[in-house]
Each structure stands twice: as structure tokens, then as C-alpha cells.
Amino acid sequence: MASAEPGDDYTIPDDYKNLNEVAGPSPVENPREQRYYRHESLEQSRSRGRAADDYFRNQESLESRQAVTANAQGDRTGSLSEAVVPLPAARADDTTSRTESFLPSSSRRRHATKPEARPLAHPKRASKFATQLYTICYLIFFSILGTLARLGLQVLTLYPGAPVQTGVLWANFAGSVFMGLLSEDRKLFQEEWAPTDQETQAQVKRNDEEHGRIDEDKKESENELAAAKKRHSSVKKTIPLYIGLATGFCGSFTSFSSFIRDVFFAMSNSLPVPVQQISSVPIDGSSVVPRNGGYDFMALLAMILLTVTLCLGGLQGGAHLAIALEPYTPSIPFHITRKYIDRIVVFLALGAWLGAILMAIWPPDRPSGPNGAEYWLQETWRGEVLFALVFAPLGCLLRFYASLRLNARIPSFPLGTFAVNIFGTVMLGMFYDLQHAPLGGVSRGMIGGGLVGCQVLQGCMDGFCGCLTTVSTWVAELKALQRRHAYVYGITSVLVALGFLVVIMGSLKWTVGFGNPACVT
């Protein structure tokens, strides 16, 4: 069943509510809205959503039975058919009507005592298929951009003498900041989807004046404004472009599997040592100073605490940034998004993905000439970025559909995000072992199956596993859940994922050891 509320211009599938990137509350309380702020956990939001779905289904059933009865009476009398004609929907460019549609039903009923002088046409709505197509294409396009951003930031932040020897930390932090900004922002997607705060306050004040409310009734007005803001947030988070930015870009910019891999490296004293920023030949960064188990435990705690606290702080900081920039943030014109951007992204997404596949088959940096094959070892594009871009959309789409199917099953424990984070971490551990283990012989050229095999495995880790797992959604869920549930969910996620890597990667490291891969990693 798909929802189609007045004013919406997409036919939104019902399971889109299961995305925790769009279901959770805003990360912070806006100081300018302190009177209207009502804190709601993710569990409460899911419970309220289910109750609302049940209510609307019952209402639709009741209205259908009433319509059948009224039609039967109209056939007999021939004079009461006007009673079953639905009210005209509000036009998108009618500010007052749009404002009323974001008010609670009680306010709309009071406002209905003054009918409009002219009928208003219902806006044309995209079909459910078109909405899903736009969403998928946004996810593909932004997963490629998110992967590029993560790999680029890792190169920039992993350098000789770096105070933190894990490049994915800064990608996880930046993705969390962007997630917080998107969650708190009310301006980017405001046009045609929600009235401005000033319009909403003016409408509530106009209701007070028309109905002669006194001071003790002001609390109801505040509740109406709070409901209007909640309505704005819920509608904004069903837009395919927003889902692409939150689930596609932020989810692919951050990587839970890489975070747990670096936790294992810190615990096992195997963090790579940045010798130089860019190299066309493999670098042996395994020369480390031995240490005892106590220091390994301290390194493990440092990596976990540093990443979790920095990303939670980034989520808060992004929300604060959205509040600070609210007076200066422009709104994306709705007609441009709906008529042009949505359709252009379909071709951009498929074209970018196909282009990555073609460049992986014929690398742009492959030496040419009759003796070019002798220098194919100098190719680095495929291993460092191209294969990652090929596999990135697959991981992102798998995470998206897993969230749709699983996240709503246990409101206090986001099962979809947990499942993809654990599965992606397990797959990364297996890919890493294959890349660093001798296959078919002991020669260095066969480590990881040779050059191409090593590059494919690197692309699977950076692209598929990196986009399948996410830190931005994970920390947003930790912030949205009730405190006890958040601790259970967060600790379980880290311990289970780390436990799998200890078994998978530790079994190779502490037996035959990791070999140097045949490609640049």
C-alpha cells in the first residue's frame, strides 16, 4: 500500500518509513523553538507511526462504507449525490491551504467552517514506480559520490606523522556532520512541501483570532505549531532527493566495516604506517614496535571511543550548523526538483555507473603501445577507485532494502542497520584475508590472486562493504533511541562485529601472517 496525502507529489511506498535516516527525530533542540519542542525517541516514533497507520486504515474503511451507503441513498433519492463528492485538494501555490494542510485535523475542521470560494485542483502526482525509480537512481548516484568522497578524504588525512593513523575516521566524522545538518535543516526542501515557520505561526494566530481563544487556550496553539513542524519533518524525509542524500551519500561516505577493521588493527598492533602519501608500488608498513597485551587493549578502547564520540559530536555539530545557517539557507525550488532534477539524475546515475564499469574494463591509466602490457603493473586507478565505484551501488541498494524490510521489526533495536553492518564487516574480513593470503603458490605475485584479483578485492572492500555498512545512520540511531536501548544497540554492534573479525582476520594473522598484497591498497 502506498500513501498519497494531499499536497504530496510523490506516491510514497509505506515501507519508506522504516529508514531510520528519515524516521528519527532531529538531533538537537532548536533554541528558537524551545516552547514547541517535544522530544520523541525512535521507539516512540515507530509506535506512533503504527498507530497512525491503523487509524488511517480504519478511517479509509469507514469512509468507504459511508460512501457506499450514500451512493445507495443517492440512487434512490436522486438529490443527495453532492454529499459524497470529495472536497477539492489544496493547490500547491496556495499558501493558506498549504499551511492548513500542515495543521492538526482539529484545526482543519475549525477552518472548514469557512469554505473556499473556488474549487482547487489536485496536483499531479508521480506514480509509485516513478517514485521508486527516482529513489534508486539517487541512491546509485550519491553512493558513487559518497565513495569518492570517502576515498579522497582517506588519502588527504593519512600522511606521514599523522596524529591519527586511520583515514576512515575523518570520513565517518564528516558524514555524521552532514547527516546532522540534513536531519535538522528545514529550509532546503521547504518550498511546496511545508509552510515557513512564520506562515505557520501566522496561521495559528489567525485561528486564535477567528475563534476567540483566550490565554489559557494558547497551549493548544503551541501544540498545533509543534505538530506542524513534525509534519514538515516527516514530509521532507519522504522526498527521493532527501533519501538519496541521507541514505545514499552519508551512508556511503561513512563505513562501519572499515571502522571495525581499524579497531582490529589497533588491537593487534597492525595499523598501517603512512610512509608516503602516493605511491605506485606496494608499501610494507608492517614494521611496528612490539608491545604487550595491556597496550593492545588501550589501543582498542582508544579507537572505539575516539570514533564513536567524534561521530556523535559531529552529528550534534551538523545540527547546530543547520540552525546557525537557517536564515541563509536557500530552498530548492520544487518544480525544478520534480520536473528536471529527478529525471536528469536517472540518466546521471545509470551513466556514472556504466562509465565506472567501462573504465574498470579499459583503465584510463593503462600504458599504450606495443610494449604497454609490460607496464600494466603501473595501473592504479582500478584498484584505488574504479572497482570501488563499480561495487558501491550494490552495497548501498542492499542496505536500503534491508532497512525497509527489517528496521521496523524491533523498534528498540534497528535490526536492518545491525544486519548490514555485521554482514558487511564479515565480508570485509573475508576479502582482506583473500587479498593478503598466498593463493596457488608462495610467490608474491599470487598474493590475493595477482594484480587484478587484488584490485577487485580492494574494490569489494572499499565499494561494496564500505557502502553496505554505515556509521552516520548508526550514530543517528544511537542519538534517537532511548538511552538504555542505545547502549545495548551500540555495544552489541561493536562487540559482535569485532568478534567476527577476530575470528576471521585473526586466524590468518596469528598463524601464517598477512602477506604484502600485489596491488596498492
C-alpha positions in Angstrom: 0.0 0.0 0.0 1.3 3.5 -0.8 0.4 6.7 0.9 -0.9 9.6 -1.1 -1.7 12.5 1.1 -3.0 15.8 -0.2 -0.1 18.1 -1.1 2.3 15.3 -1.7 3.6 15.0 -5.3 5.1 11.5 -5.0 3.3 8.3 -4.3 5.4 7.2 -1.3 5.7 3.5 -0.6 4.7 2.7 3.0 8.0 0.9 3.8 10.0 4.1 3.3 9.1 4.9 6.9 11.4 2.1 8.0 14.5 4.0 7.0 16.0 5.2 10.3 17.7 8.1 8.5 14.3 9.5 7.9 12.3 8.2 10.9 14.3 9.5 13.8 13.8 12.9 15.5 16.1 15.9 14.9 19.4 15.5 16.7 19.1 18.7 18.8 16.6 21.1 20.1 16.4 24.4 18.2 16.7 27.1 20.9 14.3 29.4 19.0 11.7 26.7 19.2 12.0 25.7 22.9 8.4 26.1 23.6 7.3 23.8 20.8 10.0 21.1 21.2 8.7 17.7 22.1 11.4 15.1 22.5 10.4 11.7 20.9 12.6 8.6 20.8 12.9 6.4 17.7 10.8 3.7 19.5 8.0 6.3 20.2 8.1 7.5 16.6 7.7 3.9 15.3 4.9 3.2 17.8 3.1 6.5 16.8 3.6 5.7 13.2 2.0 2.3 13.5 -0.9 3.7 15.5 -1.4 6.3 12.8 -1.4 3.7 10.1 -4.0 1.7 11.9 -6.1 4.8 12.4 -6.0 5.8 8.7 -6.8 2.3 7.6 -9.8 2.3 9.8 -10.8 5.7 8.6 -10.5 4.7 5.0 -12.6 1.6 5.6 -15.3 3.6 7.4 -15.3 6.3 4.7 -15.7 3.6 2.0 -18.7 2.1 3.8 -20.2 5.5 4.2 -19.6 6.3 0.5 -21.4 3.0 -0.5 -24.3 3.8 1.8 -24.5 7.4 0.5 -24.4 6.3 -3.1 -27.2 3.8 -2.5 -29.3 6.6 -1.0 -28.4 8.9 -3.9 -29.6 6.4 -6.3 -33.0 6.2 -4.5 -33.5 9.9 -4.0 -31.5 11.5 -6.8 -30.9 14.6 -4.7 -28.1 13.8 -2.2 -25.2 13.0 -4.5 -23.4 16.2 -3.6 -22.8 14.8 -0.1 -20.4 12.2 -1.3 -18.3 14.5 -3.6 -14.8 14.8 -2.0 -13.5 18.2 -1.1 -11.1 19.7 -3.6 -7.5 19.4 -2.6 -5.3 22.4 -1.9 -3.3 23.9 -4.7 0.4 23.8 -4.3 0.7 27.6 -4.8 -2.0 28.4 -2.2 -0.1 29.4 0.9 -3.1 29.4 3.2 -4.2 26.0 2.0 -0.7 24.6 2.3 -0.5 25.9 5.8 -3.7 24.4 6.9 -2.7 21.0 5.5 0.2 21.0 7.9 -2.1 21.8 10.9 -3.7 19.1 13.0 -7.1 17.7 11.9 -8.9 19.6 14.7 -7.6 22.9 13.4 -8.5 22.0 9.8 -12.0 21.1 10.9 -12.4 24.5 12.6 -11.1 26.2 9.4 -13.5 24.2 7.3 -16.4 26.3 8.6 -15.2 28.9 6.0 -15.1 27.1 2.7 -13.1 28.4 -0.2 -14.9 30.4 -2.9 -13.5 28.3 -5.8 -12.6 24.7 -6.2 -8.9 23.8 -6.3 -7.4 21.1 -8.5 -5.4 18.3 -7.1 -1.7 18.4 -8.1 -0.4 15.7 -10.5 1.4 13.0 -8.5 4.2 10.8 -9.6 3.4 7.1 -9.7 4.7 4.7 -7.2 7.0 3.2 -9.8 8.4 6.6 -10.7 9.0 7.5 -7.1 10.9 4.2 -6.5 12.9 4.7 -9.7 13.9 8.2 -8.7 14.9 7.0 -5.2 17.0 4.1 -6.6 18.8 6.4 -9.1 19.5 8.9 -6.3 21.0 6.1 -4.2 23.2 4.9 -7.1 24.4 8.4 -7.9 25.1 9.5 -4.3 26.7 6.2 -3.4 29.3 6.8 -6.1 29.8 10.4 -4.9 30.0 9.2 -1.3 32.6 6.6 -2.1 34.7 9.1 -4.0 34.5 11.5 -1.1 35.5 8.8 1.5 38.4 7.5 -0.6 39.6 11.1 -1.3 39.4 12.1 2.3 41.3 9.0 3.4 44.2 9.9 1.1 44.2 13.5 2.4 44.2 12.6 6.1 46.6 9.6 6.1 50.1 11.1 5.8 53.5 10.7 7.4 53.3 11.9 11.0 49.5 12.0 11.1 48.3 12.1 14.7 45.5 9.6 13.9 46.6 6.7 11.7 43.2 5.8 10.3 41.9 7.8 7.4 38.3 6.5 7.6 37.9 8.3 11.0 37.6 11.7 9.2 35.2 10.3 6.6 33.0 9.0 9.4 33.1 12.3 11.2 32.3 14.3 8.0 29.5 12.0 7.1 28.0 12.3 10.5 28.2 16.1 10.3 26.3 16.1 7.0 23.7 13.7 8.4 23.1 16.1 11.4 22.8 19.0 9.1 20.2 17.2 6.9 18.2 16.0 9.9 17.9 19.4 11.4 17.5 21.5 8.3 14.1 23.0 7.5 14.9 25.2 4.5 16.4 23.1 1.7 13.2 21.2 1.0 10.7 23.7 2.3 9.2 25.0 -0.9 5.9 23.3 -1.7 6.4 20.8 1.0 5.8 22.8 4.1 5.0 26.4 5.0 7.6 28.6 6.6 7.6 28.9 10.4 6.4 32.4 10.0 3.4 31.2 7.9 2.6 28.5 10.4 2.7 30.9 13.3 0.6 33.4 11.4 -2.0 30.7 10.6 -2.1 29.6 14.3 -2.5 33.2 15.4 -5.3 33.7 12.8 -7.1 30.7 14.2 -6.8 32.2 17.6 -8.3 35.4 16.5 -11.1 33.8 14.5 -12.2 31.5 17.2 -11.7 34.0 20.1 -9.2 32.0 22.1 -8.1 33.3 25.4 -4.7 32.9 27.1 -5.4 29.5 28.6 -6.0 28.2 25.1 -2.6 29.2 23.9 -1.2 25.8 24.8 -3.3 24.3 22.1 -1.9 26.7 19.6 1.6 25.7 20.6 0.7 22.1 20.2 -0.6 22.9 16.7 2.7 24.6 15.8 4.7 21.6 17.2 2.5 19.3 15.1 3.1 21.5 12.0 6.9 21.3 12.5 6.7 17.5 12.9 4.6 17.3 9.8 7.2 19.3 7.9 10.0 17.0 9.0 8.0 13.8 8.1 7.1 15.1 4.7 10.7 16.3 3.9 12.0 12.9 4.7 9.9 11.1 2.1 11.4 13.1 -0.8 13.6 10.9 -3.0 16.4 13.5 -3.1 16.5 13.6 0.7 16.7 9.8 0.9 19.5 9.9 -1.7 21.4 12.4 0.4 20.9 10.8 3.8 20.9 7.1 2.9 23.0 7.3 -0.3 25.6 9.9 0.3 26.0 10.0 4.1 25.7 6.2 4.3 28.3 5.6 1.6 30.6 8.4 2.9 30.9 6.6 6.2 31.9 3.0 6.7 31.2 0.8 9.8 33.2 -2.1 8.4 36.3 0.0 7.9 35.9 1.4 11.4 35.8 -2.1 12.9 38.7 -3.2 10.7 40.8 -0.4 12.1 39.7 -1.3 15.7 41.1 -4.8 15.0 44.3 -3.3 13.5 44.7 -1.2 16.6 44.1 -4.1 18.9 46.6 -6.4 17.0 49.2 -3.6 16.6 48.8 -3.7 12.8 47.7 -0.2 11.9 49.3 0.8 8.6 52.2 3.2 8.9 51.9 6.0 6.3 55.3 6.1 4.6 54.3 8.4 1.8 51.0 9.8 0.5 51.0 8.4 -3.0 53.0 5.5 -4.3 52.8 3.4 -7.5 54.3 0.4 -5.7 53.2 -1.5 -2.7 54.5 -0.3 0.7 55.5 -2.5 3.6 54.0 -0.8 6.6 54.2 -3.8 8.8 57.3 -2.7 10.7 55.9 -1.8 14.1 57.3 -1.8 17.7 56.2 -4.8 19.7 54.0 -4.2 22.8 52.3 -6.2 25.5 48.6 -7.1 25.7 47.7 -4.2 28.0 48.7 -1.6 25.4 46.6 -3.6 22.8 43.6 -3.2 25.0 44.2 0.5 25.5 44.6 1.0 21.7 41.3 -0.9 21.1 39.4 1.4 23.6 41.1 4.5 22.1 39.9 3.6 18.6 36.4 2.8 19.6 35.9 5.8 21.9 37.6 8.2 19.5 35.3 7.2 16.6 32.0 6.9 18.5 32.4 10.2 20.4 33.7 12.1 17.4 30.9 10.9 15.2 28.2 11.6 17.8 29.7 15.1 18.3 29.7 15.5 14.5 26.0 14.7 14.4 25.3 17.3 17.0 27.6 19.8 15.3 25.9 19.3 12.0 22.5 20.0 13.6 23.9 23.2 15.2 25.3 24.2 11.9 21.9 23.8 10.3 20.3 26.0 12.9 23.0 28.7 12.6 22.7 28.7 8.8 18.9 28.6 8.7 18.5 32.3 7.9 20.9 32.0 4.9 20.0 28.6 3.6 18.1 28.7 0.3 15.2 26.4 -0.6 15.4 24.1 -3.6 12.6 25.1 -6.0 10.1 22.3 -6.0 9.2 22.5 -9.7 12.9 22.2 -10.6 13.4 19.2 -8.4 10.3 17.5 -9.6 10.4 18.3 -13.3 14.1 18.4 -14.0 16.5 17.1 -11.3 14.6 13.9 -10.7 14.6 13.0 -14.4 18.2 14.1 -15.0 19.5 12.0 -12.1 18.1 8.9 -13.7 20.5 9.3 -16.7 23.3 10.6 -14.5 23.2 7.7 -12.1 23.0 5.0 -14.8 25.6 6.8 -16.9 28.0 7.2 -14.0 27.7 3.5 -13.0 28.1 2.3 -16.6 31.1 4.7 -17.1 32.8 3.2 -14.0 32.3 -0.3 -15.3 33.7 0.6 -18.7 36.7 2.3 -17.2 37.3 -0.7 -15.0 37.4 -2.8 -18.1 39.6 -0.4 -20.0 41.6 1.6 -17.4 42.4 5.2 -18.4 45.9 4.9 -16.9 46.8 1.7 -18.8 50.1 2.2 -20.8 49.6 2.0 -24.5 51.9 1.0 -27.3 53.2 -2.4 -28.4 55.0 -3.0 -25.1 52.3 -1.5 -22.9 51.4 -4.8 -21.4 54.9 -5.0 -19.7 54.0 -1.9 -17.7 50.4 -2.8 -16.6 51.8 -3.1 -13.0 51.8 0.7 -13.0 48.0 0.8 -13.2 46.5 2.0 -10.0 43.1 3.5 -10.9 41.3 0.2 -11.0 42.5 -0.9 -7.5 42.3 2.5 -5.8 38.9 3.8 -7.1 37.3 2.2 -10.2 36.4 -1.2 -8.8 35.1 0.5 -5.7 32.7 2.7 -7.8 31.5 -0.4 -9.6 30.6 -2.2 -6.4 29.4 0.8 -4.4 25.8 1.0 -5.7 25.3 -2.7 -4.9 26.2 -2.2 -1.3 24.1 0.9 -0.9 21.0 -0.6 -2.5 21.3 -3.8 -0.4 21.5 -1.6 2.8 18.5 0.4 1.6 16.2 -2.6 1.1 17.4 -4.4 4.2 16.4 -1.2 6.2 13.0 -1.2 4.6 12.4 -4.9 5.5 14.0 -5.2 8.9 14.2 -1.9 10.7 10.6 -1.8 11.8 10.6 -5.3 13.3 12.2 -4.3 16.6 11.7 -0.6 17.4 14.2 -0.6 20.2 16.9 -2.4 18.1 17.3 -1.3 14.5 17.7 -4.8 13.0 18.2 -3.7 9.4 21.2 -1.5 10.1 22.6 -4.0 12.6 22.4 -6.8 10.0 24.1 -4.9 7.2 26.8 -3.6 9.5 27.6 -7.1 10.7 27.3 -8.8 7.3 29.5 -6.1 5.7 32.1 -6.4 8.4 32.2 -10.2 7.9 32.6 -9.8 4.2 35.4 -7.2 4.5 37.3 -9.6 6.8 37.0 -12.4 4.2 38.0 -10.1 1.4 41.0 -8.9 3.4 42.2 -12.4 4.1 41.9 -13.4 0.5 43.9 -10.3 -0.5 46.7 -11.0 1.9 46.9 -14.8 1.7 49.0 -16.8 -0.8 46.7 -18.3 -3.4 48.0 -21.2 -5.6 51.6 -20.7 -4.6 54.1 -18.8 -2.3 55.3 -16.3 -4.8 54.4 -12.7 -4.1 52.7 -12.3 -7.4 50.0 -14.7 -6.4 49.2 -12.9 -3.1 45.5 -12.1 -3.4 45.2 -13.8 -6.8 47.6 -11.5 -8.6 47.2 -7.8 -9.6 43.7 -7.9 -11.0 42.4 -10.2 -8.2 43.9 -7.9 -5.6 42.3 -4.8 -7.2 38.9 -6.5 -7.3 39.1 -7.5 -3.7 40.1 -3.9 -2.8 37.1 -2.6 -4.7 34.9 -5.0 -2.9 36.2 -3.7 0.5 36.1 0.0 -0.4 33.0 -0.1 -2.5 30.6 -2.9 -1.6 31.5 -3.2 2.1 32.1 0.5 2.5 28.6 1.4 1.2 26.8 -1.6 2.7 27.8 -0.5 6.2 27.3 2.9 7.7 28.3 5.0 10.7 26.2 8.0 10.0 22.9 6.1 10.3 24.3 4.1 13.3 25.1 7.2 15.3 21.8 8.8 14.3 20.0 5.8 15.7 22.1 5.9 18.9 21.1 9.5 19.3 17.4 8.8 18.6 16.9 5.6 20.7 16.1 5.7 24.4 19.3 5.7 26.5 19.3 2.1 27.7 18.4 0.8 24.2 21.1 2.9 22.6 23.8 1.5 24.9 22.6 -2.1 24.2 22.4 -1.5 20.5 25.8 0.3 20.2 27.8 -2.1 22.4 26.3 -5.1 20.7 27.1 -3.8 17.3 30.7 -3.2 18.1 31.3 -6.4 20.1 29.7 -8.7 17.5 31.4 -7.1 14.6 34.8 -7.1 16.3 34.3 -10.7 17.4 33.8 -11.8 13.8 36.9 -10.0 12.7 39.0 -11.6 15.5 37.9 -15.0 14.3 38.2 -14.3 10.5 41.3 -12.0 10.3 42.9 -13.1 13.5 43.0 -16.7 12.4 45.2 -15.7 9.4 47.3 -13.0 11.1 48.2 -15.1 14.2 49.0 -18.3 12.1 50.8 -17.6 8.8 50.6 -13.8 9.0 49.5 -11.2 6.4 51.4 -11.1 3.2 52.0 -7.9 1.2 49.3 -7.5 -1.4 50.1 -7.4 -5.1 48.4 -4.0 -5.6 48.3 -0.6 -4.0 45.9 -0.6 -1.0 
